Amino acid sequence: MKNAVHFGAGNIGRGFIGKLLADADVQVTFADVDAPLIDQISHKQEYKVKVVGATCRTDTVSHVTAVNSASDDVIDRIAHTDLVTTAVGPNVLDIIAKTIAKGITKRFAASNESPLNIIACENMIRGTTHLKGEVYKYLDTSLHAKADELIGFVDSAVDRIVPPAEAANDDPLGVTVESFSEWIVDESQFKGDIPDIAGMEKTDNLMAFVERKLFTLNTGHCITAYLGCLKGHKTIREAIEDPEIYFDVKQAMQESGAVLIKRYHFDPTLHAAYINKILERFANPYLVDEVSRVGRQPIRKLGENDRLIKPLLGTIEYNTANETLLKGIAAACKYQNETDPQAVELQKAIKNQGIKKSLADYTGLDESSLEVQKIEQIYKQL
């Protein structure tokens, strides 16, 4: 494989997937709507990534260029590329679906019948399958059978903490990332040869890894943020170094972990080590990640298939402990941020209709359930 189009030239796109592809000698074309960013990447055709952990290093990423994702250029690129990846956020997938459909249409019109694989690298379950449904809405029905044969929509699980670039950074393209990264793909969904990319792991049991990340990193991250906000901490590192918060976050991840162990037969010792590794990552002294960023969009995070409610539903299914998960949900309901429309909407709903009705509306939990009653009690105590 020689070429890839990557939607999303932000910090995650440049610091994670774009870097892995370029490191594998893939020519990466970033597609984004940020015109100054596109101009800078197109002009320099390289950027620096500072990788921080036990040791720190700065890598130069090359073989890159960029196009505007609203232009015909990106459609031309899709018509001839080997791989399409995304790091745009779940809400933007629906927007780029039309562009991808146009690229596929042009590809077929040009008689390009080489396989194309598309991988959405987003914080959502089966994000690429969702993207496929949106792409097919814009793809003429006469092309669906051919797309089924030649276009692979490959689901993935991704994990790397990439905080916003520091305002004082004098390099607009420079990005800082943690040394840990995980990109796991569903090998059964590829068309043609599976590309050999260092850092991209293949599995035939993707959901186990999707839920492991969702129930551990994502659950722990947002609970750290919400409890940290309540105690006045500004960053994830500050919050997780608070002994009370550390205890609660670890306990919550152990509760969600009990679900994973029962559902996927994970090794309890290995999963305990995975939890400890994530707690170490939260405390990384080189990453400045604000609790307000990690806590944003609380309504999405309280969805029934997201990081708080989905593991809670697992504890109900398997009849396992969930007291600290309930505390995390209560803390999410306390989250206030005037610059976050979802936080404003959530606080308004709670004020107008109470915590129990709001929980039922946003989480799908039964308003009269024991869990909602417990969350209400904890909410009043926080």
VEXFI-571032 format. One record per residue (C-alpha): residue number from 1; residue in one letter; x, y, z. Coordinates in nm, 2 decimals. Each point is the difference from the previous one (the first is absolute). Last residue first. Layout:
// VEXFI-571032
NUM  A  X  Y  Z
...
***
This chain:
// VEXFI-571032
382  L  -2.18  1.54  4.61
381  Q  -0.27  -0.12  0.25
380  K  -0.31  0.09  -0.21
379  Y  0.15  -0.17  -0.30
378  I  0.08  -0.31  0.21
377  Q  -0.37  -0.04  0.10
376  E  -0.12  0.07  -0.36
375  I  0.25  -0.26  -0.14
374  K  -0.14  -0.25  0.26
373  Q  -0.36  0.05  -0.12
372  V  0.11  -0.02  -0.36
371  E  0.17  -0.34  0.07
370  L  -0.30  -0.13  0.19
369  S  -0.22  0.05  -0.30
368  S  -0.30  0.24  0.01
367  E  0.13  0.22  -0.28
366  D  0.09  -0.30  -0.21
365  L  0.34  0.07  -0.16
364  G  0.00  0.13  -0.36
363  T  0.30  0.22  0.07
362  Y  -0.12  0.34  -0.11
361  D  -0.37  0.00  0.07
360  A  0.01  -0.23  0.30
359  L  0.28  0.19  0.16
358  S  -0.19  0.33  -0.06
357  K  -0.31  -0.15  0.17
356  K  0.20  -0.11  0.30
355  I  0.21  0.33  0.03
354  G  -0.29  0.24  0.01
353  Q  -0.23  0.15  -0.27
352  N  0.10  0.36  -0.04
351  K  0.33  0.02  0.19
350  I  0.12  -0.34  -0.13
349  A  -0.10  0.10  -0.36
348  K  0.18  0.34  0.03
347  Q  0.31  -0.17  0.13
346  L  0.00  -0.24  -0.29
345  E  -0.05  0.27  -0.26
344  V  0.29  0.21  0.14
343  A  0.23  -0.30  0.01
342  Q  -0.10  -0.09  -0.36
341  P  0.06  0.36  -0.12
340  D  0.35  0.00  0.14
339  T  0.13  0.36  0.06
338  E  -0.19  0.04  0.32
337  N  0.15  -0.31  0.15
336  Q  -0.16  -0.18  0.29
335  Y  0.03  -0.37  0.08
334  K  -0.23  -0.11  0.28
333  C  -0.17  -0.27  -0.21
332  A  0.34  -0.14  -0.08
331  A  0.07  -0.02  0.37
330  A  -0.32  -0.21  0.04
329  I  0.12  -0.23  -0.28
328  G  0.34  -0.04  0.17
327  K  -0.17  -0.08  0.33
326  L  -0.21  -0.27  -0.17
325  L  0.32  -0.14  -0.14
324  T  0.13  0.00  0.36
323  E  -0.29  -0.21  0.13
322  N  0.00  -0.25  -0.28
321  A  0.06  -0.34  0.14
320  T  -0.10  -0.31  -0.21
319  N  -0.33  -0.14  -0.09
318  Y  0.11  -0.12  -0.34
317  E  -0.26  0.19  -0.21
316  I  -0.02  0.29  0.26
315  T  0.38  0.03  -0.01
314  G  -0.01  0.00  -0.38
313  L  -0.26  0.28  0.00
312  L  0.24  0.20  0.21
311  P  0.27  -0.07  -0.26
310  K  -0.23  0.15  -0.27
309  I  -0.11  0.29  0.21
308  L  0.33  0.17  0.06
307  R  0.21  -0.04  -0.31
306  D  -0.26  0.01  -0.27
305  N  -0.27  -0.23  -0.14
304  E  -0.28  0.13  0.23
303  G  0.10  0.36  -0.05
302  L  0.14  0.18  0.30
301  K  0.33  0.09  -0.19
300  R  -0.21  0.16  -0.27
299  I  -0.19  0.21  0.26
298  P  0.33  0.09  0.17
297  Q  0.14  0.17  -0.31
296  R  0.32  0.13  0.17
295  G  0.15  -0.18  0.29
294  V  0.34  -0.07  -0.16
293  R  0.04  0.36  -0.12
292  S  -0.11  0.15  0.33
291  V  0.23  -0.23  0.19
290  E  0.29  0.16  -0.18
289  D  0.27  -0.22  -0.15
288  V  0.36  0.11  0.05
287  L  0.21  -0.31  -0.09
286  Y  0.36  -0.01  0.10
285  P  -0.06  -0.09  0.36
284  N  -0.18  -0.33  -0.10
283  A  -0.25  -0.05  0.28
282  F  -0.28  -0.11  -0.22
281  R  0.24  -0.24  -0.17
280  E  0.09  -0.16  0.33
279  L  -0.37  -0.06  0.07
278  I  -0.03  -0.17  -0.34
277  K  0.29  -0.23  0.08
276  N  -0.16  -0.10  0.33
275  I  -0.32  -0.09  -0.18
274  Y  0.19  -0.21  -0.26
273  A  0.18  -0.18  0.29
272  A  -0.33  -0.09  0.16
271  H  -0.11  -0.13  -0.34
270  L  0.30  -0.22  -0.02
269  T  -0.07  -0.14  0.35
268  P  -0.37  -0.06  -0.08
267  D  0.07  -0.18  -0.33
266  F  -0.28  0.11  -0.23
265  H  -0.29  -0.24  -0.03
264  Y  -0.18  0.22  -0.25
263  R  -0.33  0.07  0.18
262  K  0.09  -0.10  0.36
261  I  0.34  0.17  -0.01
260  L  -0.14  0.30  -0.18
259  V  -0.28  0.05  0.26
258  A  0.26  -0.03  0.29
257  G  0.20  0.27  -0.18
256  S  -0.29  0.25  0.03
255  E  0.02  -0.05  0.37
254  Q  0.38  0.01  0.00
253  M  -0.01  0.32  -0.20
252  A  -0.24  0.16  0.25
251  Q  0.23  -0.11  0.29
250  K  0.31  0.15  -0.17
249  V  -0.19  0.33  -0.06
248  D  -0.13  0.01  0.36
247  F  0.34  -0.07  0.15
246  Y  0.18  0.25  -0.22
245  I  -0.27  0.26  0.08
244  E  0.05  -0.04  0.37
243  P  0.39  0.01  -0.03
242  D  0.00  0.32  -0.22
241  E  0.28  -0.08  -0.25
240  I  -0.27  -0.10  -0.24
239  A  -0.15  0.35  0.01
238  E  0.33  0.19  -0.05
237  R  0.10  -0.22  -0.29
236  I  -0.35  0.04  -0.16
235  T  0.04  0.38  0.01
234  K  -0.18  0.29  0.17
233  H  -0.09  -0.14  0.34
232  G  -0.29  0.18  0.18
231  K  -0.13  -0.29  0.20
230  L  -0.32  -0.04  -0.20
229  C  0.20  0.04  -0.33
228  G  0.23  -0.28  0.11
227  L  -0.29  -0.24  0.06
226  Y  -0.13  0.07  -0.35
225  A  0.34  -0.02  -0.16
224  T  0.12  -0.32  0.17
223  I  -0.35  -0.15  -0.08
222  C  0.06  0.10  -0.36
221  H  0.34  -0.17  -0.02
220  G  -0.09  -0.31  0.19
219  T  -0.30  -0.08  -0.22
218  N  0.19  0.08  -0.32
217  L  0.32  -0.19  0.10
216  T  -0.17  -0.30  0.15
215  F  -0.36  -0.08  -0.12
214  L  0.06  0.16  -0.35
213  K  0.34  -0.15  -0.04
212  R  -0.10  -0.35  0.11
211  E  -0.33  0.04  -0.19
210  V  0.17  0.06  -0.33
209  F  0.26  -0.27  0.07
208  A  -0.27  -0.27  0.06
207  M  -0.20  0.14  -0.29
206  L  0.29  -0.06  -0.24
205  N  0.01  -0.38  0.03
204  D  0.16  -0.11  -0.33
203  T  0.30  0.22  0.07
202  K  0.27  0.20  -0.19
201  E  0.24  0.24  0.16
200  M  0.10  0.32  -0.17
199  G  0.32  0.13  0.17
198  A  0.23  -0.09  -0.29
197  I  -0.21  0.01  -0.31
196  D  -0.02  -0.31  -0.23
195  P  -0.30  0.06  -0.21
194  I  -0.26  -0.28  -0.01
193  D  -0.02  -0.13  -0.36
192  G  -0.32  0.02  -0.19
191  K  -0.32  0.13  0.17
190  F  0.02  0.03  0.38
189  Q  -0.29  -0.08  0.23
188  S  0.12  -0.32  0.17
187  E  0.32  0.16  0.13
186  D  -0.20  0.22  0.24
185  V  0.26  0.27  0.09
184  I  0.19  0.09  0.32
183  W  0.19  0.32  0.04
182  E  0.17  0.04  0.34
181  S  0.24  0.28  0.11
180  F  0.21  0.06  0.30
179  S  0.29  0.25  -0.04
178  E  -0.23  0.30  0.08
177  V  -0.05  0.26  -0.27
176  T  0.12  0.36  -0.05
175  V  -0.07  0.18  -0.33
174  G  0.20  0.24  -0.22
173  L  -0.18  0.15  -0.30
172  P  -0.04  0.35  0.14
171  D  0.36  0.01  0.12
170  D  0.04  0.28  0.25
169  N  -0.18  -0.20  0.28
168  A  -0.11  0.26  0.25
167  A  -0.37  -0.10  -0.04
166  E  0.09  -0.36  0.09
165  A  -0.13  -0.25  -0.25
164  P  -0.33  -0.17  0.11
163  P  0.05  -0.33  0.18
162  V  0.07  -0.32  -0.20
161  I  -0.06  -0.31  0.21
160  R  0.02  -0.31  -0.21
159  D  -0.25  -0.28  -0.05
158  V  -0.18  -0.12  -0.31
157  A  -0.25  -0.29  -0.06
156  S  -0.08  -0.08  -0.36
155  D  -0.27  -0.09  -0.24
154  V  0.10  -0.06  -0.37
153  F  -0.23  0.10  -0.28
152  G  0.16  -0.18  -0.30
151  I  -0.10  0.12  -0.34
150  L  0.04  -0.24  -0.30
149  E  -0.28  -0.26  0.02
148  D  -0.26  0.19  0.21
147  A  0.08  0.31  -0.21
146  K  -0.08  -0.19  -0.32
145  A  -0.33  -0.11  0.15
144  H  -0.08  0.35  0.12
143  L  0.08  0.17  -0.33
142  S  -0.35  -0.02  -0.16
141  T  -0.14  0.14  0.33
140  D  0.17  0.33  -0.07
139  L  0.23  0.09  0.29
138  Y  -0.12  0.28  0.23
137  K  -0.19  -0.21  0.25
136  Y  0.27  -0.27  -0.04
135  V  0.25  0.24  0.15
134  E  -0.22  0.04  0.31
133  G  -0.04  -0.37  0.06
132  K  0.37  -0.05  -0.06
131  L  0.08  0.27  0.26
130  H  -0.19  -0.19  0.27
129  T  0.19  -0.32  -0.09
128  T  0.32  0.21  0.03
127  G  -0.10  0.12  0.34
126  R  -0.05  -0.35  0.14
125  I  -0.01  0.14  0.36
124  M  0.11  0.36  0.02
123  N  0.32  0.19  0.09
122  E  0.10  0.03  -0.36
121  C  0.25  -0.16  -0.24
120  A  -0.23  -0.05  -0.29
119  I  0.17  -0.25  -0.24
118  I  -0.07  -0.01  -0.37
117  N  0.16  -0.27  -0.22
116  L  0.01  0.03  -0.38
115  P  0.05  -0.30  -0.22
114  S  0.12  0.05  -0.36
113  E  -0.28  0.03  -0.25
112  N  0.09  0.34  -0.13
111  S  -0.22  0.02  -0.32
110  A  0.02  0.39  0.01
109  A  -0.38  0.00  0.06
108  F  0.05  -0.24  0.29
107  R  0.25  0.24  0.17
106  K  -0.22  0.30  -0.08
105  T  -0.29  -0.17  0.19
104  I  0.22  -0.09  0.29
103  G  0.12  0.35  0.03
102  K  -0.35  0.14  -0.02
101  A  -0.10  -0.24  0.28
100  I  0.30  0.11  0.21
99  T  -0.11  0.36  -0.04
98  K  -0.36  -0.08  0.10
97  A  0.13  -0.19  0.31
96  I  0.21  0.30  0.11
95  I  -0.30  0.16  0.18
94  D  -0.13  -0.32  0.17
93  L  0.35  -0.06  0.14
92  V  0.01  0.35  0.15
91  N  -0.21  -0.09  0.31
90  P  0.22  -0.29  0.09
89  G  0.33  0.20  0.02
88  V  0.22  0.08  -0.30
87  A  0.27  -0.27  0.02
86  T  -0.05  -0.18  -0.33
85  T  0.17  -0.25  -0.23
84  V  -0.01  -0.07  -0.37
83  L  0.23  -0.26  -0.16
82  D  0.14  -0.09  -0.34
81  T  -0.06  0.33  -0.18
80  H  -0.11  0.07  -0.36
79  A  -0.36  0.12  0.01
78  I  0.04  0.11  0.36
77  R  0.27  0.25  -0.12
76  D  -0.23  0.14  -0.27
75  I  -0.28  0.05  0.26
74  V  0.25  0.18  0.22
73  D  0.10  0.24  -0.27
72  D  -0.37  0.08  -0.08
71  S  0.00  0.22  0.31
70  A  -0.18  -0.01  0.33
69  S  0.27  -0.21  0.16
68  N  0.26  0.26  -0.08
67  V  0.32  -0.17  -0.10
66  A  0.31  -0.11  0.19
65  T  0.35  -0.14  -0.04
64  V  0.21  -0.25  0.18
63  H  0.30  -0.22  -0.07
62  S  0.17  0.13  0.32
61  V  -0.05  -0.04  0.38
60  T  0.29  0.12  0.20
59  D  0.03  -0.16  0.34
58  T  0.08  0.17  0.33
57  R  0.10  -0.22  0.30
56  C  -0.10  -0.04  0.36
55  T  0.08  -0.29  0.24
54  A  -0.24  -0.14  0.27
53  G  -0.27  0.16  -0.21
52  V  -0.01  0.28  -0.26
51  V  0.00  -0.02  -0.38
50  K  0.05  0.35  -0.15
49  V  -0.13  -0.01  -0.36
48  K  0.16  0.24  -0.25
47  Y  -0.14  0.09  -0.35
46  E  0.06  -0.07  -0.37
45  Q  -0.13  0.10  -0.34
44  K  0.11  0.36  0.08
43  H  -0.22  0.18  -0.25
42  S  -0.29  -0.25  -0.02
41  I  0.00  -0.03  0.38
40  Q  -0.01  0.38  0.05
39  D  -0.26  0.06  -0.27
38  I  -0.23  -0.27  0.15
37  L  0.03  0.15  0.35
36  P  -0.08  0.35  -0.14
35  A  -0.31  -0.14  -0.18
34  D  -0.15  -0.20  0.29
33  V  -0.25  -0.21  -0.19
32  D  0.20  -0.32  0.01
31  A  0.14  -0.28  -0.22
30  F  0.35  -0.13  0.08
29  T  0.18  -0.18  -0.29
28  V  0.23  -0.27  0.13
27  Q  0.27  -0.17  -0.21
26  V  0.05  -0.33  0.19
25  D  0.35  -0.07  0.10
24  A  -0.11  -0.19  0.32
23  D  0.10  0.29  0.21
22  A  -0.23  0.21  -0.21
21  L  -0.29  -0.23  0.08
20  L  0.08  0.00  0.38
19  K  0.04  0.38  0.00
18  G  -0.33  0.06  -0.18
17  I  -0.18  -0.23  0.24
16  F  0.13  0.16  0.32
15  G  0.16  0.34  0.03
14  R  -0.12  0.15  -0.33
13  G  -0.36  -0.12  0.01
12  I  -0.02  0.03  0.38
11  N  0.13  0.36  0.00
10  G  -0.22  0.11  -0.29
9  A  0.04  -0.09  -0.36
8  G  -0.33  -0.19  -0.02
7  F  -0.09  -0.22  -0.30
6  H  0.30  -0.22  -0.10
5  V  0.05  -0.09  -0.36
4  A  0.25  -0.28  -0.04
3  N  0.26  -0.10  -0.26
2  K  0.27  -0.27  -0.05
1  M  -0.14  -0.34  0.10
***
